[in-house]
Amino acid sequence: MKKKTAVLFSSSPAYAFALFVSVSTFFKNSPRLAAQADVYIFHYHWDEKTKNIFSRSFPVRLVAYDLPAFIPRTEFVNKFTPALFARFEIFKLLQEYEKVLCLDADILVQKELEQVFDFSHDLAMTMDDCPTVGHNFTALVPGYDLSLPCFNGGFIALKRAQFPANPSQVYEWLYQMLAQHADIIYLGDQGITNLMLQHFRLTPDTLPSLYNLPASAPCKQLKKAYIVHSTGHRKFWCYYYFPQWYRQYECWIAAGGAPVSVRKDTVAWKKLIRKFHLDEKIFFQLAPDGFKYPVKFLTFVLCYSLTCLKT
């Protein structure tokens, strides 16, 4: 039986390992919302093995996704892979569900999220650390105010009953706008989503940053966060020391998942790791490049060792 709430995640094959952690921590640390929702994973070009890992591990609905054929495959579209634009599908889901929540693929859910729908209006978002909407584009977009503050595209909560626009029209508009500006969308879907707010005159309720807190935030704030988000290049699997993330990543590897595949290590470090077969070890899959970041590597050794002692 279809539920009243839907939660959407999306990923390319390269980020399936990160999504596994995101989905795992969602079910573990937000059990009430997880029980109330149909959880969708829109996947782009996943192989059967990856799909089987997710279907065995979680009660989720897997949906194969690709961009409409009329969207140009520009450098910026391919930079983040088409999987990023599956977030637009929340407006299609809103035609079927009373409430819809979109979450990013590189997050750590730490607390119950059921209350995110307690806001007063039609949608809720969190602010982005990107200064303005204009920073999402490489050129001006006529007819839009690019000086406005920017909302983060990786956290969107919608309620159909109070939504002032036609979800179907919003859905169509997002893809049409993407097609028109595919050559200037420096930060992927986020810029288009912020233009959508202006076009349909939507004013989101701004949720506290604790619902989408950057992983670079001070430790005291991180402990209070509902969601920790490894924004930009600052990823859990490169620089940060979150025991819960490590544990769920280990579950991904144990389930037969492929190791981290999106790191940009030096050639010398890669050769060293392969020579001694260290790429099979979880520690070296996560540790920073010891040649490029020696201090970060030593810090990682210390923090990871302390983490292991606590578990």
N, C-alpha and C positions, 0 to 999 in steps of 0.2 A: 504494500500500500504506500502511495506517495505521501510524503510528509509535507508539512507546511513551510519548512525552511530548507534552503539549499546552501551549501558551502562549496566554493569553487577554488580549485588549485589547478595549475598548469605547469608543464615542463617539457623541455627537449630531452633527448637521451643523455646529453652531457651533464645535465643538472638533476637527473633522476635520483642520484645519491642524496643530494641536498633536500629534494622534495620528500624523500622517504623520511628523513629526520623531521621535517616540518609536519607531515601528516601524522607521524608517530606521536610527536609531542602534543599535537592537537587532540588526538583521541585519549591520550594519557592524562593531560592536564586540564582539558576542557570537556569532561565527560558529559555534562548536562546538555550542552549545545550539540555535541557529537551525537547524542542519543536522539535529539529532536530533529536532526537534519539528514537529508540525503547529501552525501559528500561526493562531489564530482571531481574527477581528475581528467582534464583535457590534455591529451598527450600528443606530441608531434613526432612522428616517425620512430616510435618505440618498437623494439623487437619483442618477440613473444616471451623471451625470458624475463625481460623487465616487467611486462604486463602481468606475467604469472606471479612474480615476487609481490607486486602490490595487491593483486587479487587474493593471494593467500594470506597476506599480512593484515589487511584492513577490509572492513565492509564498505567498499567504495564502488562508484559507478565510473568505469573507464570509458572515455569518449575520444575516438580518434579525431584529431583536429588539424586543419590546414587553413591558410588564408583563402578567401575567395579568389578566383582566377583573375579578376580584374585589378588586383592589387599589384603594383610593380615590385619586383624583388630587388629593391635598391640596396646599396651598401648599408644603410641604417636599418632597414627591415631585417636584413640577414645578420647584422651585428649581434642582435639579441635573440635571433631565430624567431620564426613566426609564432612559436609557442607563447611568447609574451603577449601577443594580441588576443589570445583566447580570453583575456579579461573582459573584452567587449561582450562576451557571451553571457555575462551576468544579466544583461538587459533582456536577453531571450529567456533566461530562466525566470526573470521577474514576471513574465507573462504566464508562468505556470505555478509559481510559488508566492506565498505572502511575504516572505523575507528571504533575502539573499546576501551572503557575505563572501567577498573575494579576498583571499589571502595570498601572500607572495610565496615563492618556492624556497627562499633562503632565510627562513625565520626559525625561532625557537619559541614555542608557546609555553608559557610558564604558569598561567593561571586560567581559571574559568572565564570563558568569553560570552556566556549566555546573555549578559547584561548589555552587550553592545547595541542591542535593538531597543534599549530603553530611552533613546534620544527622542526629541519632540517632533521632528519634522520628517521629511521624506528620505533623507540619506545622511550618512555620517562618514567623515574621512579624518585623516590626520594630516598635519602639515608636513611638508617635505623640507629637507635642509637645503634644497635648491632655492636660491633667493627669490626668483620670480618665474612666472610662466615662460617668459622669453628665453630663459636659460635652457629650455627644452628644445629649442630650434636653432638652426644655423642661419636663419633669415627671418625677416618680418612676415607676419601673417596678416594681410589686410583685413580690416574690420574688427580686429580683436585687440584688447588691452593686454599687452604682454608684460606690463609693469606690475600686474597684480601678484600677490603672494601665491606660491605654488602648493597645491595639495599633492600628497603622495599617492601614486597610482596603485600601490601594492596593498592597500587596505580600503575597501569600499563596502559599506553596509547600506542596504536598500530595503524600503518597506513599500509594498505595492499600494496599499490602501490610501496612503497619503501622497503618493508620487504624482506631481503635477503635470508631468509630460507623458506622452504615449510611449511606453517602453519599446514598442516595435519601431517607432519613428527614430528614437534615440539609437537603437541598434543599427538601423540602416544608415543613419547619419555618420556614426563613428567610422564605419568602413569606407563610406564615400569620402570622408574627410582624410582618412589615412591614404586613400588612393591619390588624392590631390596633392598631398604634402609628404609623400613617402621619401622624397629626396632631401628633406630638411629636418626630419624628426630625430634630432641628435640623441634624445633620451627615450626613444621608443614610444610606447603607448601613452606615457604620462602626459606629454604635451597635448595630445589629441583629447584626452580625458578632461584636462583643464579647460580647453576650448569649448568642450561640450557643456561645461557648467555655465559658461557665458552665453552660449547660443540658446540654451533652453531656460536661461535665467534661474538656475538652481543655486541655492545657497546652502552648502552642507553644514550640518552641526559639526563643529571642530572638536573631536575627541582629544583628551590629554595625550601627550607624547608617549605616555606609558603603554599605550595600546600599539605602538609601533616604534619602539625606542631603538635608535642606532646602537650597534654593538660597541661603538667607541665611547659611549656615555660613561660617566663615573660609576664605580662599583655599587655605591649606595643606591643610585637610581636603577641600575640593572636588576638588583634584587627585588625591587618593587614592580618591575615591568610585567605587564600581561604578555607582551610579545617583544622579544629582542630581534631586531632585524639587522642582518649583516649587509648594510647598504654599500653601494659602490664597489670599490676594490677591497674593502675591509671585510674579509670573509672569515667565517668560523674556522674553515679548513686551512687558513693561512697564518693568522696572527692572534687569534683569541683563544681563551682557555676556559671553556665552558664544559664542565664534567658531563652534564646531561646530554649535550650535543655529541660528545665523544661516545657515550654509551649507546645512543641510538644509531650512530654511524657504524659502530661495531656490529649491531644487529643487522644492518644493511649488508655488510660484508659476510656475516654468518649466513645470511639468506641467499648468498650467491651473487650479490650485486657487484657491479664493476667499481673499482676504486676511483677516487677523485681523478677527473680527466680534464679539468679546466685550469690547472695551475700553469704559471709561466716561469718555470725554473730555468736556470742557466744550463747550457749544454754540459758543462763540466760536472754539475751536480747530478744531472740525469744519468750520465755515464757512470759516476761513482755508485749511485743507487742500484743501477742495473748490474754492474760488475759483481757486486756482492749479494745480489738478489734481495736487496733491502726494500724494493718496491712491493714485496709481498707482505711486509710488516706494516700494521696500522700506524705505528708511531711515525714511520718515515713517509707514509702517505699524507700525513697531516703536518709534519714538522716543516717550518720555513726553510728555504734554501740556505744551507750552511755557508756557502761561498758568498752569496749575494747579501744575506742578512745574518752575519755571524752572531751579533748580539741578540737578535730576536730568536735565533736557533738555541742559544744557551739559555735564554729566558724560558723558551718553550720546554727545554729539557727539565728545568727546575719545576715549572708549573705543572707539566704533565706528570712528573714523578710524584708530586704532592697530591695530584688528583687521583692517581692510581692508589696511593696509600689510604685515601679517604673512602675508596669504594670497596 
